[in-house]
Each structure stands twice: as structure tokens, then as C-alpha cells.
Amino acid sequence: MAPDSFRRLALRLPEASEGSHLGTTDFRVRGKIFATLGGGGVNGRAVVKLTAAQQEMFLHLDAQAFAPVSGAWGGKGWTWLHLRDAKEALVRDALLAAWRNVAPKRLAAQMDRGSGNE
């Protein structure tokens, strides 16, 4: 997957916006970061904010594309996504999970009812 495709998928989520934090592109919902994009050359890599259980599930589904971020961040669910090895359907699922982890409950509920812009 190309970094631009990752960006497009992230920005399709309701109220998602692109910003920057410490020189890295990030994606936020109402000010809270759910993913970052940067590094890794042309194929790039991203980071998604998952729970520990979600991280474990995605690692089980595709250990080539997903890996825990090192240190305490990885222990909290932050997960590397190696874009070159990633399948679009899993990236979409990981981004949605990360978005839900930080989105306000009412906004997530609106999306569940079909009022989101995905």
C-alpha cells in the first residue's frame, strides 16, 4: 500500500483531519491522534493506536504488516504498520479500530447508525 492510499483511508473516517506532531504526519479525530504516517522510505510505515487486544489480533492476522512499537508505547497498543506488506482491507480495519479508540462515543455511535461519512 502506498502512503497516499493510507492517507486517503484515514481521512475518509468521520471528522478525521491531518496534522503534524514532532515532524510526523498524524491523523486525528477531534484533536486526538489515532494514526501517524512517516518514515520507511517510498513504501513507508504508519502507526495506529490500538488496544493491546486489538494489537494481538492484528499481529495474528498479519505478522508481516503489523508489529508492536518498541517500549512502553507498544505495550499500550501503539502498532507499526509496514505499508509495503499491508493489505488494504486490514489497513482499513486497523484504522477504523484506532479511530474508534479515540473518537467520542457519540460520534462513534453516529457512525454505527450510518450517519458517518465513511
VOKOLMI-297933 format. One record per residue: residue in three letters; chain; x, y, z of N, C-alpha, C in turn. Coordinates in steps of 0.001 Angstrom, whole numbers, plus 524288, in hexadecimal, padded with zeros to 5 digits. Atoms other than C-alpha are relative to their C-alpha. Example, Ala and Ser with C-alpha at 12.3 -4.5 7.8 and 13.67 -1.06 7.14 Angstrom:
<rs>
+--------+------+-------+-------+-------+-------+-------+-------+-------+-------+-------+
! torvex ! zafi !   n.x !   n.y !   n.z !  ca.x !  ca.y !  ca.z !   c.x !   c.y !   c.z !
+--------+------+-------+-------+-------+-------+-------+-------+-------+-------+-------+
!    ala !    A ! 8037A ! 7FB5A ! 80000 ! 8300C ! 7EE6C ! 81E78 ! 80384 ! 804B0 ! 80000 !
!    ser !    A ! 7FCCC ! 7FB5A ! 7FFC4 ! 83566 ! 7FBDC ! 81BE4 ! 7FCFE ! 80442 ! 802DA !
+--------+------+-------+-------+-------+-------+-------+-------+-------+-------+-------+
</rs>
This chain:
<rs>
+--------+------+-------+-------+-------+-------+-------+-------+-------+-------+-------+
! torvex ! zafi !   n.x !   n.y !   n.z !  ca.x !  ca.y !  ca.z !   c.x !   c.y !   c.z !
+--------+------+-------+-------+-------+-------+-------+-------+-------+-------+-------+
!    met !    A ! 8034C ! 7FB6B ! 80000 ! 80000 ! 80000 ! 80000 ! 80378 ! 804D4 ! 80000 !
!    ala !    A ! 7FD20 ! 7FB13 ! 80047 ! 804E3 ! 80D88 ! 7FCA6 ! 7FE5D ! 8038F ! 80483 !
!    pro !    A ! 80160 ! 7FC50 ! 7FBD7 ! 8057B ! 81816 ! 80724 ! 7FB3C ! 80367 ! 7FEA4 !
!    asp !    A ! 8048D ! 7FCD6 ! 8017F ! 7FBA3 ! 8202E ! 7FF5D ! 7FAE6 ! 7FCFD ! 8009A !
!    ser !    A ! 804AE ! 8032F ! 7FF39 ! 7F203 ! 814E4 ! 7FFEA ! 7FE99 ! 7FFB4 ! 805C9 !
!    phe !    A ! 800E8 ! 7FFEF ! 7FA5F ! 7F3B0 ! 8142D ! 80EAB ! 7FD80 ! 8052C ! 80198 !
!    arg !    A ! 8020C ! 7FAC8 ! 7FED9 ! 7F14A ! 822CE ! 80F7A ! 7FA42 ! 80068 ! 7FE5E !
!    arg !    A ! 80563 ! 7FFC0 ! 80205 ! 7E4FD ! 821A3 ! 8072A ! 7FC49 ! 7FCF3 ! 80387 !
!    leu !    A ! 80352 ! 8032A ! 7FC90 ! 7DF81 ! 816BA ! 80FB8 ! 7FF30 ! 802A4 ! 8054B !
!    ala !    A ! 8006D ! 7FD6C ! 7FAE5 ! 7E272 ! 81E1B ! 81C50 ! 7FC53 ! 804AF ! 7FFC1 !
!    leu !    A ! 8031D ! 7FB35 ! 80068 ! 7DC12 ! 82A9A ! 8177C ! 7FA51 ! 7FEF7 ! 7FE88 !
!    arg !    A ! 80573 ! 8015B ! 80120 ! 7CFA8 ! 8236F ! 8136D ! 7FCD3 ! 7FF1A ! 804F3 !
!    leu !    A ! 802CD ! 800DC ! 7FB1D ! 7CC55 ! 82107 ! 821A2 ! 7FD75 ! 80513 ! 801D7 !
!    pro !    A ! 802DA ! 7FB50 ! 7FE5E ! 7C279 ! 82A70 ! 827B5 ! 80354 ! 803BE ! 80344 !
!    glu !    A ! 7FD56 ! 7FBAC ! 7FD5F ! 7C86B ! 83760 ! 82C00 ! 805E7 ! 7FF43 ! 80079 !
!    ala !    A ! 7FA4E ! 800BD ! 7FFEE ! 7D640 ! 83266 ! 8296E ! 8029F ! 804AA ! 7FD76 !
!    ser !    A ! 7FCF5 ! 7FBB8 ! 80234 ! 7E049 ! 83CEF ! 826EF ! 805C2 ! 7FE96 ! 8002D !
!    glu !    A ! 7FA66 ! 800F1 ! 80045 ! 7EE93 ! 83CFA ! 8235B ! 802DB ! 80470 ! 802A7 !
!    gly !    A ! 7FCD3 ! 7FC23 ! 7FD50 ! 7F886 ! 843F3 ! 82BB9 ! 8059E ! 7FE37 ! 80035 !
!    ser !    A ! 7FA87 ! 80159 ! 7FF71 ! 8067A ! 84302 ! 8301F ! 80179 ! 80040 ! 805C4 !
!    his !    A ! 7FE29 ! 80033 ! 7FA99 ! 80D0A ! 83F68 ! 83CE1 ! 805B9 ! 7FE5B ! 7FFD9 !
!    leu !    A ! 7FA6A ! 80110 ! 7FFEC ! 81BC2 ! 83FFA ! 83EC3 ! 80219 ! 7FE73 ! 7FA9E !
!    gly !    A ! 7FE27 ! 800EB ! 8054D ! 81DC9 ! 84028 ! 83007 ! 7FDB1 ! 7FB3C ! 7FD56 !
!    thr !    A ! 8027F ! 804A0 ! 8023C ! 81536 ! 8344A ! 82D85 ! 7FA51 ! 80147 ! 7FEBB !
!    thr !    A ! 80576 ! 7FF50 ! 80178 ! 8084B ! 83490 ! 82645 ! 7FCA1 ! 7FCC0 ! 803A2 !
!    asp !    A ! 80390 ! 802FF ! 7FCB7 ! 7FD2C ! 830B6 ! 82F29 ! 7FA65 ! 800CC ! 7FE3C !
!    phe !    A ! 80596 ! 7FFD4 ! 80137 ! 7EEA8 ! 82E32 ! 82E01 ! 7FD1E ! 80002 ! 8052C !
!    arg !    A ! 802B3 ! 7FF10 ! 7FB12 ! 7E55D ! 832C7 ! 83886 ! 7FA1F ! 80016 ! 7FF2D !
!    val !    A ! 80595 ! 7FF1E ! 7FFC7 ! 7D734 ! 832B9 ! 83C22 ! 7FF18 ! 80357 ! 804D7 !
!    arg !    A ! 800E9 ! 7FC35 ! 7FBCE ! 7D32B ! 83E6B ! 8444C ! 804D6 ! 800CD ! 8036A !
!    gly !    A ! 7FB2D ! 7FEB5 ! 7FD57 ! 7E14F ! 84105 ! 847C6 ! 8031A ! 7FB71 ! 8022A !
!    lys !    A ! 7FD4D ! 8048D ! 7FDDE ! 7E50B ! 8332F ! 84BD3 ! 8024F ! 7FCB9 ! 7FB97 !
!    ile !    A ! 7FD37 ! 802F5 ! 8040F ! 7EF1A ! 82BB2 ! 843DF ! 7FE5B ! 7FA46 ! 80017 !
!    phe !    A ! 80123 ! 8058F ! 80076 ! 7EAF0 ! 81E62 ! 83ED4 ! 803D6 ! 7FD33 ! 7FC60 !
!    ala !    A ! 7FC21 ! 80266 ! 8037A ! 7F5B6 ! 81C20 ! 834B0 ! 80415 ! 80404 ! 7FE7C !
!    thr !    A ! 7FBE6 ! 7FC9F ! 80219 ! 8027C ! 82199 ! 82F99 ! 80214 ! 7FD7E ! 7FB0A !
!    leu !    A ! 7FDE0 ! 801DA ! 804F7 ! 8094E ! 82067 ! 82289 ! 80551 ! 8026D ! 7FF45 !
!    gly !    A ! 7FAD5 ! 7FDE0 ! 8010D ! 81799 ! 821BD ! 81F96 ! 8043D ! 7FBF9 ! 80082 !
!    gly !    A ! 7FB75 ! 80373 ! 7FFA7 ! 824C5 ! 81B84 ! 81E20 ! 7FF8E ! 7FB4D ! 7FC7E !
!    gly !    A ! 80003 ! 804DC ! 802F1 ! 8289C ! 80F3A ! 81729 ! 8009B ! 8009C ! 7FA25 !
!    gly !    A ! 7FF14 ! 7FF52 ! 80598 ! 82B9B ! 81518 ! 809CB ! 7FB0E ! 80015 ! 7FCC8 !
!    val !    A ! 80459 ! 7FFBB ! 803BA ! 822CF ! 813DE ! 7FDF1 ! 7FB4B ! 7FCDD ! 801D9 !
!    asn !    A ! 80459 ! 8034A ! 7FE4E ! 81AA3 ! 808CA ! 80379 ! 7FDC9 ! 801C0 ! 80536 !
!    gly !    A ! 801B7 ! 7FD98 ! 7FB28 ! 819DB ! 80F59 ! 810AE ! 7FE00 ! 7FC41 ! 8041B !
!    arg !    A ! 80280 ! 802CB ! 7FBC3 ! 81451 ! 80B2B ! 81D68 ! 7FCA3 ! 803D6 ! 802F5 !
!    ala !    A ! 803B1 ! 7FCE0 ! 7FD00 ! 809B5 ! 80FEC ! 82632 ! 7FFB5 ! 7FDAA ! 80575 !
!    val !    A ! 80110 ! 801EA ! 7FABC ! 805B0 ! 80E72 ! 8345D ! 7FA33 ! 800D5 ! 800F8 !
!    val !    A ! 80580 ! 7FF8B ! 7FE8D ! 7F7DA ! 80BD1 ! 8390E ! 7FF73 ! 7FF10 ! 805DA !
!    lys !    A ! 800E8 ! 80067 ! 7FA5F ! 7F2B1 ! 80D3C ! 846EB ! 7FBD3 ! 7FBDF ! 8010A !
!    leu !    A ! 8037D ! 80453 ! 7FEDD ! 7ECDF ! 8001F ! 84A63 ! 80007 ! 7FEE0 ! 805DA !
!    thr !    A ! 7FFAF ! 8021B ! 7FABB ! 7E993 ! 7F9C8 ! 8573A ! 803C2 ! 7FB59 ! 7FFC9 !
!    ala !    A ! 7FC80 ! 8048A ! 7FFDC ! 7F279 ! 7EEAD ! 85BB0 ! 7FD69 ! 7FB40 ! 7FD6D !
!    ala !    A ! 802CC ! 8046D ! 80251 ! 7E812 ! 7E4BD ! 857C6 ! 7FF96 ! 80095 ! 7FA0C !
!    gln !    A ! 80045 ! 7FF17 ! 805A2 ! 7E643 ! 7EAFC ! 84A5C ! 80556 ! 7FF21 ! 7FD7C !
!    gln !    A ! 7FAB5 ! 800BD ! 801FC ! 7F4FB ! 7EB44 ! 8487B ! 80125 ! 7FA2E ! 7FF50 !
!    glu !    A ! 7FF1A ! 805A4 ! 80032 ! 7F5D3 ! 7DCCB ! 84B7F ! 7FD07 ! 7FD87 ! 7FB6E !
!    met !    A ! 8032B ! 8021A ! 8043D ! 7EADB ! 7D9DD ! 841E3 ! 80275 ! 80140 ! 7FAAD !
!    phe !    A ! 7FDBB ! 7FE8C ! 80507 ! 7F137 ! 7E18A ! 836B7 ! 80543 ! 7FD56 ! 7FF22 !
!    leu !    A ! 7FB19 ! 802E4 ! 80078 ! 7FE73 ! 7DB47 ! 83983 ! 7FEEF ! 7FA5D ! 7FE58 !
!    his !    A ! 80178 ! 80556 ! 80161 ! 7F7D9 ! 7CE06 ! 8388D ! 7FE31 ! 7FFBB ! 7FA4D !
!    leu !    A ! 80200 ! 7FFFC ! 80557 ! 7F12F ! 7D1B6 ! 82BBE ! 80442 ! 800E4 ! 7FBF1 !
!    asp !    A ! 7FBE8 ! 7FECC ! 803D6 ! 7FD72 ! 7D710 ! 8251F ! 804E9 ! 801FF ! 802C3 !
!    ala !    A ! 7FB31 ! 7FE98 ! 7FD35 ! 80A83 ! 7D6DA ! 82C39 ! 803FE ! 802A5 ! 7FC7A !
!    gln !    A ! 7FC7E ! 7FD48 ! 803A0 ! 81152 ! 7DC00 ! 81FF4 ! 7FEDE ! 805DC ! 80003 !
!    ala !    A ! 80195 ! 7FA83 ! 80075 ! 809B1 ! 7E8B6 ! 81FE5 ! 7FFB9 ! 802CA ! 80545 !
!    phe !    A ! 800CC ! 7FD90 ! 7FAE7 ! 8077C ! 7EB2A ! 82E7B ! 80441 ! 7FE60 ! 803CF !
!    ala !    A ! 7FC2A ! 8011B ! 7FBE9 ! 81143 ! 7EC2B ! 839A8 ! 7FF46 ! 803FE ! 8045F !
!    pro !    A ! 80078 ! 7FC3E ! 7FBB1 ! 810B4 ! 7F24D ! 8473F ! 80452 ! 8041A ! 7FFAB !
!    val !    A ! 7FC0C ! 7FBF1 ! 7FF6F ! 817AC ! 7FF47 ! 848A7 ! 80342 ! 7FE7F ! 804BA !
!    ser !    A ! 7FCBE ! 8019F ! 7FB9C ! 82352 ! 7FD30 ! 85195 ! 7FEDF ! 8030F ! 804FD !
!    gly !    A ! 8007A ! 7FD82 ! 7FAF2 ! 82301 ! 80050 ! 85FE8 ! 7FA6C ! 80049 ! 80201 !
!    ala !    A ! 8050E ! 7FF69 ! 7FD61 ! 81799 ! 804E9 ! 86804 ! 7FB96 ! 80155 ! 7FC38 !
!    trp !    A ! 80413 ! 7FE99 ! 803CD ! 8104D ! 80A8A ! 85C4D ! 7FD98 ! 7FB1F ! 7FD9F !
!    gly !    A ! 801F3 ! 804E0 ! 80235 ! 80F36 ! 7FD0E ! 85642 ! 7FCCB ! 7FCE9 ! 803E8 !
!    gly !    A ! 802F0 ! 802A4 ! 7FBE4 ! 80A9A ! 7F789 ! 86336 ! 7FA9C ! 8024F ! 800D3 !
!    lys !    A ! 80518 ! 7FD66 ! 7FF93 ! 7FF7A ! 80155 ! 862C7 ! 7FCC7 ! 7FF5E ! 7FB0B !
!    gly !    A ! 80309 ! 80111 ! 804B7 ! 7FB3D ! 7FC9A ! 85552 ! 801C6 ! 802C7 ! 7FB14 !
!    trp !    A ! 7FE26 ! 7FD4D ! 804B2 ! 8025F ! 805E3 ! 84C33 ! 802D1 ! 7FC01 ! 7FC91 !
!    thr !    A ! 7FE6A ! 8043B ! 80374 ! 8054F ! 7FD77 ! 84065 ! 8021B ! 80207 ! 7FAD2 !
!    trp !    A ! 7FDD6 ! 7FEC3 ! 80521 ! 80E4D ! 7FEDA ! 8349F ! 7FCCC ! 7FD47 ! 7FBD3 !
!    leu !    A ! 8028D ! 80235 ! 80493 ! 807FA ! 7FC96 ! 8278B ! 803B6 ! 800CE ! 7FB6C !
!    his !    A ! 7FC56 ! 7FFB9 ! 8045E ! 811AF ! 7F975 ! 81CBB ! 7FCCD ! 7FFFA ! 7FAF8 !
!    leu !    A ! 803A0 ! 7FF46 ! 80455 ! 80A69 ! 7FEB8 ! 810FE ! 80128 ! 7FC7D ! 7FB57 !
!    arg !    A ! 7FE9F ! 8033F ! 80487 ! 811DE ! 7F6F4 ! 806B9 ! 7FD73 ! 7FA9D ! 80069 !
!    asp !    A ! 80206 ! 80542 ! 7FF24 ! 80CE8 ! 7EA4B ! 80CC1 ! 7FA2E ! 7FFD8 ! 8014B !
!    ala !    A ! 8055A ! 7FFB4 ! 7FDFD ! 7FF3B ! 7EEED ! 8105C ! 7FBE5 ! 7FF48 ! 7FBC2 !
!    lys !    A ! 80487 ! 8009C ! 80371 ! 7F290 ! 7EAB5 ! 80A12 ! 7FBFD ! 8042B ! 8016F !
!    glu !    A ! 80383 ! 7FB8A ! 7FF1C ! 7E8AC ! 7F597 ! 80864 ! 7FB97 ! 7FECB ! 803D4 !
!    ala !    A ! 8045F ! 80143 ! 7FC7A ! 7DD9D ! 7EE90 ! 80F67 ! 801B9 ! 80011 ! 805B4 !
!    leu !    A ! 7FE16 ! 7FFF5 ! 7FA96 ! 7E5DE ! 7EC8A ! 81BAC ! 8017E ! 80580 ! 801BE !
!    val !    A ! 7FEB6 ! 7FA91 ! 7FEAE ! 7EADC ! 7FA8C ! 81B30 ! 7FAFF ! 802FA ! 80149 !
!    arg !    A ! 80505 ! 7FD6C ! 7FF0E ! 7DCD8 ! 7FF60 ! 81A45 ! 7FDDE ! 7FE6D ! 8055A !
!    asp !    A ! 801ED ! 801DC ! 7FAEE ! 7D90A ! 7F6DF ! 825F5 ! 80335 ! 8023A ! 80485 !
!    ala !    A ! 7FC9B ! 7FDEC ! 7FBDD ! 7E4CA ! 7FB5A ! 82DF3 ! 7FF09 ! 805D8 ! 800CF !
!    leu !    A ! 8011E ! 7FA64 ! 7FF83 ! 7E21A ! 809B5 ! 82B01 ! 7FAC4 ! 800EF ! 802A6 !
!    leu !    A ! 80520 ! 7FF64 ! 7FD8B ! 7D3DB ! 80837 ! 82EB7 ! 8004E ! 7FECA ! 805D5 !
!    ala !    A ! 7FF64 ! 80151 ! 7FA73 ! 7D793 ! 80189 ! 83B7F ! 802CB ! 80465 ! 802E2 !
!    ala !    A ! 7FD0B ! 7FBBE ! 7FD8B ! 7E188 ! 80C36 ! 83E85 ! 7FCA1 ! 804DC ! 8008E !
!    trp !    A ! 80387 ! 7FB77 ! 7FFDD ! 7D7A1 ! 816DB ! 83B25 ! 7FC0A ! 7FF58 ! 80475 !
!    arg !    A ! 803E1 ! 8010E ! 7FBE1 ! 7CD72 ! 8108D ! 84410 ! 8026A ! 8006D ! 80573 !
!    asn !    A ! 7FD6D ! 7FFCF ! 7FAE5 ! 7D76A ! 80FE6 ! 84F18 ! 8008B ! 8058E ! 80218 !
!    val !    A ! 7FF63 ! 7FA9E ! 7FE2A ! 7D86C ! 81EB9 ! 84FA4 ! 7FB43 ! 80376 ! 7FEDC !
!    ala !    A ! 80493 ! 7FCCC ! 80163 ! 7CBAC ! 823A5 ! 849A5 ! 7FC42 ! 80067 ! 804A0 !
!    pro !    A ! 8040D ! 7FF91 ! 7FBF5 ! 7C14D ! 828F2 ! 852D0 ! 7FBC6 ! 7FBDA ! 7FF24 !
!    lys !    A ! 803D4 ! 8043D ! 8005F ! 7B713 ! 81E8C ! 855C1 ! 7FB51 ! 8017F ! 7FC9F !
!    arg !    A ! 80489 ! 7FE58 ! 8031F ! 7AC26 ! 82682 ! 84FA6 ! 80135 ! 7FFFE ! 7FA2F !
!    leu !    A ! 7FE70 ! 80001 ! 8057F ! 7B3A0 ! 82814 ! 842F0 ! 8005A ! 7FA65 ! 7FDF9 !
!    ala !    A ! 7FFB6 ! 80581 ! 80191 ! 7B67F ! 81973 ! 8426D ! 7FA8B ! 7FDB2 ! 7FF7A !
!    ala !    A ! 80565 ! 801E5 ! 80045 ! 7A81C ! 816B6 ! 84521 ! 7FD4B ! 80206 ! 7FB1C !
!    gln !    A ! 8023B ! 7FDDD ! 804DC ! 7A436 ! 81FC4 ! 839E6 ! 801CF ! 7FCC5 ! 7FB57 !
!    met !    A ! 7FDE8 ! 8031C ! 80445 ! 7AD12 ! 817F7 ! 830FF ! 7FD4F ! 7FAB0 ! 7FFE4 !
!    asp !    A ! 802A9 ! 80516 ! 7FFA7 ! 7A6DB ! 80B4E ! 835C8 ! 7FA82 ! 80048 ! 7FDB8 !
!    arg !    A ! 80549 ! 7FF40 ! 80215 ! 79994 ! 810D8 ! 83205 ! 8000F ! 80188 ! 7FA3D !
!    gly !    A ! 7FFB2 ! 7FEC3 ! 80592 ! 79E9A ! 81401 ! 8246F ! 80025 ! 805BF ! 7FEC5 !
!    ser !    A ! 7FFCF ! 7FA58 ! 800E1 ! 79FFD ! 822AD ! 82647 ! 80578 ! 801EC ! 7FEF7 !
!    gly !    A ! 7FA98 ! 7FE68 ! 800FA ! 7AEBF ! 822AD ! 8246D ! 800F3 ! 800EC ! 7FA3F !
!    asn !    A ! 7FED9 ! 7FEE1 ! 80577 ! 7B574 ! 826D6 ! 817EF ! 803C1 ! 7FC10 ! 7FDA2 !
!    glu !    A ! 7FC64 ! 803F9 ! 80203 ! 7BD1C ! 81A50 ! 815BE ! 7FE1B ! 7FDD6 ! 7FAE7 !
+--------+------+-------+-------+-------+-------+-------+-------+-------+-------+-------+
</rs>
